[in-house]
Amino acid sequence: MLRELIYLTVGATKKLDKIVEGFIEEGKKEVEDKGLVDIGKEHLSKRKEQIKNIVGDDIKKLADELGLATKEDIEEIKTLLRGKKKEG
């Protein structure tokens, strides 16, 4: 499992590097047309969501492949355990 997490981290890092390089190139073109502050504000919100989605999707995919428990699974187990304590 640790090996898979390391592979995920390396893969996500490489993917993010490519994305950031693309952002930089795109940003260089826009600097000629707009002010830096405006560009920074626009890109910050766009890129934050894009990166969050990319990394989140990779982590969810790996968790599914490894059969890791979700938050919902854990809450269901807690509920079941609470019910057992009351009965016992």
C-alpha positions in Angstrom: 0.0 0.0 0.0 2.8 2.4 0.8 4.4 1.7 -2.6 1.1 2.6 -4.3 0.9 5.8 -2.3 4.4 6.7 -3.3 3.6 6.0 -7.0 0.5 8.1 -6.7 2.5 11.0 -5.2 5.2 10.8 -8.0 2.6 10.5 -10.7 0.6 13.4 -9.3 3.7 15.5 -9.0 4.6 14.9 -12.6 1.1 15.7 -13.7 1.1 18.9 -11.7 4.5 19.9 -13.1 3.1 19.6 -16.6 0.0 21.6 -15.7 2.0 24.3 -14.0 4.3 24.6 -17.0 1.2 25.1 -19.2 -0.1 27.7 -16.8 3.2 29.6 -17.0 3.2 29.6 -20.7 -0.4 30.7 -20.8 0.3 33.3 -18.2 3.3 34.7 -20.2 1.0 35.4 -23.2 -1.6 37.1 -21.0 0.9 39.4 -19.3 1.2 41.3 -22.5 -2.5 42.1 -22.5 -3.3 42.6 -18.8 -1.9 43.7 -15.5 -0.2 41.1 -13.2 -2.6 41.6 -10.3 -5.7 41.0 -12.4 -4.1 37.9 -14.0 -3.0 36.5 -10.6 -6.5 36.8 -9.2 -8.1 35.2 -12.2 -5.7 32.3 -12.4 -5.6 31.6 -8.7 -9.2 30.7 -8.5 -9.2 28.8 -11.8 -6.1 26.8 -11.1 -7.0 26.0 -7.5 -10.1 24.2 -8.6 -8.4 22.4 -11.5 -5.6 21.1 -9.3 -8.0 20.1 -6.5 -10.1 18.1 -9.0 -7.1 16.4 -10.7 -5.4 15.4 -7.4 -8.7 14.5 -5.8 -9.7 12.2 -8.7 -6.3 10.4 -8.6 -6.6 9.8 -4.9 -10.2 8.6 -5.1 -9.2 6.2 -7.9 -6.3 4.8 -5.9 -8.5 4.5 -2.8 -11.1 2.6 -4.8 -8.4 0.3 -6.3 -6.9 -0.4 -2.9 -10.3 -0.9 -1.3 -9.8 1.8 1.3 -12.7 2.8 3.5 -14.5 6.0 2.6 -15.8 8.5 5.2 -19.2 7.1 4.7 -17.9 3.5 5.4 -16.3 4.7 8.6 -19.5 6.5 9.7 -21.6 3.4 9.0 -19.2 1.3 11.1 -19.4 3.8 13.9 -23.1 3.7 13.8 -23.2 -0.1 13.9 -20.7 -0.2 16.8 -22.8 2.3 18.8 -25.8 0.1 18.2 -24.0 -3.0 19.5 -22.8 -1.2 22.6 -26.4 -0.3 23.5 -27.6 -3.9 23.0 -24.7 -5.4 25.0 
